[in-house]
Amino acid sequence: MFKNSIPLILISICFQLVFVHCKSPFILGVHPLDQKYFSSEIIKCKDGSKSFTRDRLNDNFCDCIDGTDEPGTSACPDGKFYCRNVGSTPQFIFSSRVNDHYCDCCDGSDEYDGSIRCPNTCVMGGNVEYKHSNYISTVNDLDSIDAKETKNRVNLEDLIQKLEGLKIFLLLQVGVVLISFVMIFRIIHRRFRSRRRHHR
């Protein structure tokens, strides 16, 4: 009885490992440095007016006047949506521009509902406008230094996200290999047992 349930136990363990690590570390529309703010089960509106549960985050209903609960939707008129724009300049846009059938973020993240397909026009190292503004600006410009620091932080966050994806992929591979070995072992064991029965 126990021998027959080993593959099921292994499959269950593999899926549990994958789903524990599969939760996306990034909330849509939220700056990477603000991700921890949204990690608790009860989240307070940034203006202090009230609190809401994590399941009401990005539910397309404005609970906070300042839009804290809807960073990834257009439900709150005063909300801001963060475009990661990996490979280009990260930026905030008004949440009213989310899913408005116009690609505001160069990575297309603001049009996620599927009604329009936004190609990723972010170019590694920055888009044309960003490069042009860097040629004009001076090295002592504090805004460009802040933009570079923000870009470095976002690149670091992207690397972390890619490593998380690799970890999940490796866990899946290990699970498939383990399941394959168990199944092969069972097949070989059954054939060996059936051969012993036939030779008796």
C-alpha positions in Angstrom: 0.0 0.0 0.0 2.8 2.4 1.0 4.8 1.6 -2.1 2.0 2.7 -4.4 1.6 6.1 -2.7 5.3 7.1 -3.0 5.0 8.7 -6.4 1.9 10.6 -5.2 3.7 11.8 -2.1 6.7 13.0 -4.3 4.4 14.8 -6.7 2.6 16.5 -3.8 5.9 17.6 -2.3 7.2 19.0 -5.6 4.0 21.0 -6.2 4.0 22.4 -2.7 7.6 23.5 -3.1 6.9 25.1 -6.5 3.7 26.9 -5.3 5.5 28.2 -2.1 8.2 29.7 -4.3 6.0 30.6 -7.2 4.3 33.6 -5.7 5.4 36.6 -7.7 7.5 39.0 -5.6 6.3 42.0 -7.5 2.9 43.6 -7.2 1.7 45.2 -10.5 2.1 49.0 -10.5 4.2 49.1 -7.3 7.8 50.5 -7.1 10.2 47.7 -6.0 11.2 49.7 -2.9 7.5 49.8 -1.8 6.9 46.0 -2.2 7.5 45.3 1.5 4.8 47.9 2.4 2.2 45.6 0.8 3.5 42.3 2.2 1.5 42.2 5.4 -2.1 40.8 5.6 -3.5 44.1 6.8 -2.3 47.2 4.9 -2.8 50.8 5.9 -3.7 53.4 3.3 -0.7 55.7 3.0 -2.8 58.7 3.9 -3.7 57.0 7.2 -7.5 57.1 6.5 -8.2 53.4 6.9 -6.8 49.9 6.5 -7.6 47.1 4.1 -6.8 43.4 3.7 -4.3 42.1 1.2 -7.1 40.4 -0.8 -8.5 43.8 -1.6 -5.3 45.0 -3.2 -5.8 45.6 -7.0 -9.4 44.4 -6.8 -10.5 47.3 -9.1 -12.4 49.0 -6.3 -11.0 52.1 -4.7 -10.9 51.6 -0.9 -8.3 54.3 -0.1 -8.8 57.9 -1.2 -5.1 58.2 -2.1 -5.2 55.0 -4.2 -2.9 53.0 -2.1 -5.0 49.8 -2.5 -5.1 50.1 -6.3 -1.6 50.6 -7.6 -2.2 48.3 -10.6 -5.7 49.4 -11.7 -7.4 52.6 -12.8 -10.0 52.4 -10.0 -8.7 55.3 -8.0 -8.5 58.8 -9.6 -5.5 59.9 -7.5 -3.5 56.7 -7.9 -0.1 56.2 -9.5 1.1 53.2 -11.6 4.8 52.3 -11.6 6.2 51.3 -15.0 9.3 49.1 -14.4 10.5 49.7 -18.0 13.4 47.3 -17.7 16.2 48.4 -19.9 14.9 52.0 -20.0 13.8 54.7 -17.5 11.3 53.5 -14.8 8.5 56.0 -14.4 5.2 56.6 -12.6 2.1 57.4 -14.7 -1.4 58.4 -13.5 -3.5 55.3 -12.8 -6.2 56.6 -15.2 -3.8 55.6 -18.0 -3.9 51.9 -17.0 -5.8 49.8 -19.5 -6.8 52.8 -21.5 -5.9 51.2 -24.9 -2.7 53.4 -25.2 0.7 52.1 -24.4 2.2 54.5 -21.9 4.9 52.3 -20.4 7.6 51.2 -22.9 7.3 47.7 -21.5 3.6 47.6 -22.0 2.8 46.8 -18.4 0.1 49.4 -18.2 -2.0 47.5 -20.7 -2.3 44.1 -19.1 -6.0 43.3 -19.6 -5.4 41.9 -23.1 -7.6 44.3 -25.0 -4.5 45.7 -26.7 -1.0 44.2 -27.3 1.8 46.6 -26.4 5.2 45.5 -27.7 8.1 46.0 -25.4 9.9 49.0 -26.9 12.3 49.4 -24.0 15.9 49.2 -25.4 18.7 47.9 -23.2 20.5 51.0 -21.9 17.5 53.2 -22.3 15.1 54.4 -25.0 16.1 57.1 -27.6 14.5 60.0 -25.6 16.4 59.0 -22.4 19.7 58.8 -24.3 19.1 62.1 -25.9 18.4 63.7 -22.5 21.6 62.2 -21.0 23.7 63.8 -23.8 22.2 67.3 -22.9 22.3 67.0 -19.2 25.4 67.6 -17.1 27.1 65.1 -14.8 26.3 67.2 -11.7 22.6 67.0 -12.3 21.1 65.4 -9.2 18.0 64.2 -11.1 20.2 62.1 -13.5 22.1 60.7 -10.5 18.8 59.7 -8.8 17.6 58.2 -12.1 20.8 56.1 -12.4 20.4 55.0 -8.8 16.8 54.0 -9.3 17.7 52.2 -12.5 20.4 50.3 -10.7 17.9 49.3 -8.0 15.4 48.2 -10.6 18.1 46.2 -12.4 19.0 44.5 -9.1 15.3 43.7 -8.5 15.0 42.3 -12.0 18.1 40.0 -11.4 16.5 38.9 -8.1 13.2 38.1 -10.0 15.1 36.1 -12.7 17.0 34.2 -10.0 13.6 33.3 -8.3 12.4 32.1 -11.7 15.5 30.0 -12.1 15.0 28.5 -8.6 11.4 27.6 -9.5 12.6 26.1 -12.8 15.2 24.0 -11.0 12.7 22.8 -8.4 10.4 21.7 -11.2 13.3 19.9 -13.0 14.3 18.1 -9.8 10.7 17.1 -9.2 10.3 15.7 -12.7 13.6 13.8 -12.4 12.6 12.4 -9.0 9.2 11.3 -10.3 10.9 9.8 -13.4 13.3 7.8 -11.3 10.5 6.5 -9.1 8.4 5.5 -12.1 11.3 3.8 -13.8 12.2 2.0 -10.6 8.6 0.8 -10.2 8.5 -0.4 -13.8 11.8 -2.3 -13.5 10.8 -3.7 -10.1 7.5 -5.0 -11.5 9.2 -6.6 -14.5 11.7 -8.3 -12.3 8.9 -9.6 -10.0 6.9 -10.9 -13.0 10.0 -12.6 -14.4 10.7 -14.3 -11.1 7.1 -15.6 -11.0 7.3 -17.0 -14.5 10.6 -18.8 -13.8 9.2 -20.6 -10.7 
